[in-house]
């Protein structure tokens, strides 16, 4: 059916059906430029060499304001049945990465290490209902569902509630809000405030964040004038975690560059991959295998070149039968990383999706 939903705090885009599907993002860009596509929607995979899930929809509706689901039926019971890899193996992976990063004779400076949990539902989960439950917990997130059929994952759906905008382009204005550097929140208000202050002062997390910002600066400086990047990050919170965030704006030098062009250029950022990008991607593929669409990008681009793309984190892939869901989360590893703390960070991030499913989160 190729259904698509992107519900952001200020707008909602729904699309269904398809005139054409695109496994290669560049082909979708050409279709927009040639006028054979009015709109492109879908998802980019984590690995740019993998097939995308993009299509030109047969019908779509873009409305202003937040999504307000009319009803919210209960979800069927969901339980975690596996962790991939197991927590001990994830800690061992991070330990090996820290050792590698402390070897100053090699060029790798940061790499994102991810893990997944596999959950099963008693009866089929409806993607839009899952998205609606995520929205009730995360009203300020970017909530999405994407049919992954164009990428060869027949009937599978990517579902998530991400806090991170990869890039938005409206007219000549380009905006981003990269996130990198994370600590779990506390239920105790005083302890939570201390966690926020600890994150903002953390040398390790600010280093991790700086890699992302400098990489984005290098990518955007040639294509944007009046590039505005604050000197330091600010705090951003979700119900589960604190993040370091930097709002960035710029003005395109060439209006022919579309939002999809920008998303292709910027993806994957060091926030989900590492630095240098090619070496980090090679390391992740060797250690973890194929991440699929976790860490990819979800969004849209119209014939005027305007569009919005969000980072596919706090997300999961729902099977075609709706009975199994694989949620993933990662953390940026640098030379100063603590493996146990990195495991805790992924657990905190997994709570976004699993709590949206009303599913117990494995604690370690």
Rosetta blueprint (number, residue, H / E / L):
1 X L
2 X L
3 X L
4 X E
5 X E
6 X E
7 X E
8 X E
9 X L
10 X L
11 X E
12 X E
13 X E
14 X E
15 X E
16 X E
17 X L
18 X L
19 X L
20 X E
21 X E
22 X E
23 X L
24 X L
25 X H
26 X H
27 X H
28 X H
29 X H
30 X H
31 X H
32 X H
33 X H
34 X H
35 X L
36 X L
37 X L
38 X L
39 X E
40 X E
41 X E
42 X E
43 X E
44 X E
45 X L
46 X L
47 X L
48 X L
49 X L
50 X L
51 X L
52 X L
53 X E
54 X E
55 X E
56 X E
57 X L
58 X L
59 X E
60 X E
61 X E
62 X E
63 X E
64 X E
65 X L
66 X L
67 X L
68 X L
69 X L
70 X L
71 X L
72 X L
73 X L
74 X L
75 X L
76 X L
77 X L
78 X E
79 X E
80 X E
81 X E
82 X E
83 X E
84 X E
85 X L
86 X L
87 X H
88 X H
89 X H
90 X H
91 X H
92 X H
93 X H
94 X H
95 X H
96 X H
97 X H
98 X H
99 X H
100 X H
101 X H
102 X L
103 X L
104 X L
105 X L
106 X L
107 X L
108 X L
109 X L
110 X E
111 X E
112 X E
113 X E
114 X E
115 X E
116 X E
117 X E
118 X E
119 X E
120 X E
121 X E
122 X L
123 X L
124 X L
125 X L
126 X L
127 X H
128 X H
129 X H
130 X H
131 X H
132 X H
133 X H
134 X H
135 X H
136 X H
137 X H
138 X L
139 X L
140 X L
141 X L
142 X E
143 X E
144 X E
145 X E
146 X E
147 X E
148 X L
149 X H
150 X H
151 X H
152 X L
153 X L
154 X L
155 X L
156 X L
157 X E
158 X E
159 X E
160 X E
161 X E
162 X E
163 X L
164 X L
165 X E
166 X E
167 X E
168 X E
169 X E
170 X E
171 X L
172 X L
173 X E
174 X E
175 X E
176 X E
177 X E
178 X E
179 X E
180 X E
181 X E
182 X E
183 X E
184 X E
185 X L
186 X L
187 X L
188 X L
189 X H
190 X H
191 X H
192 X H
193 X H
194 X H
195 X H
196 X H
197 X H
198 X H
199 X H
200 X H
201 X H
202 X L
203 X H
204 X H
205 X H
206 X H
207 X H
208 X H
209 X H
210 X H
211 X H
212 X H
213 X H
214 X H
215 X H
216 X H
217 X H
218 X H
219 X H
220 X H
221 X H
222 X L
223 X L
224 X E
225 X E
226 X E
227 X E
228 X E
229 X E
230 X L
231 X L
232 X L
233 X L
234 X E
235 X E
236 X E
237 X E
238 X L
239 X L
240 X L
241 X E
242 X E
243 X E
244 X E
245 X E
246 X E
247 X E
248 X E
249 X E
250 X E
251 X E
252 X E
253 X L
254 X L
255 X L
256 X L
257 X L
258 X L
259 X H
260 X H
261 X H
262 X H
263 X H
264 X H
265 X H
266 X H
267 X L
268 X L
269 X L
270 X L
271 X L
272 X L
273 X L
274 X E
275 X E
276 X L
277 X H
278 X H
279 X H
280 X H
281 X H
282 X H
283 X H
284 X H
285 X H
286 X H
287 X H
288 X H
289 X L
290 X L
291 X L
292 X L
293 X L
294 X L
295 X L
296 X L
297 X E
298 X E
299 X E
300 X E
301 X E
302 X E
303 X L
304 X L
305 X L
306 X L
307 X E
308 X E
309 X E
310 X E
311 X E
312 X L
313 X L
314 X L
315 X E
316 X E
317 X E
318 X E
319 X L
320 X L
321 X L
322 X L
323 X L
324 X E
325 X E
326 X E
327 X E
328 X E
329 X E
330 X E
331 X E
332 X E
333 X E
334 X L
335 X L
336 X L
337 X L
338 X L
339 X H
340 X H
341 X H
342 X H
343 X H
344 X H
345 X H
346 X H
347 X H
348 X H
349 X H
350 X H
351 X H
352 X H
353 X H
354 X H
355 X H
356 X H
357 X L
358 X L
359 X L
360 X L
361 X L
362 X L
363 X L
364 X L
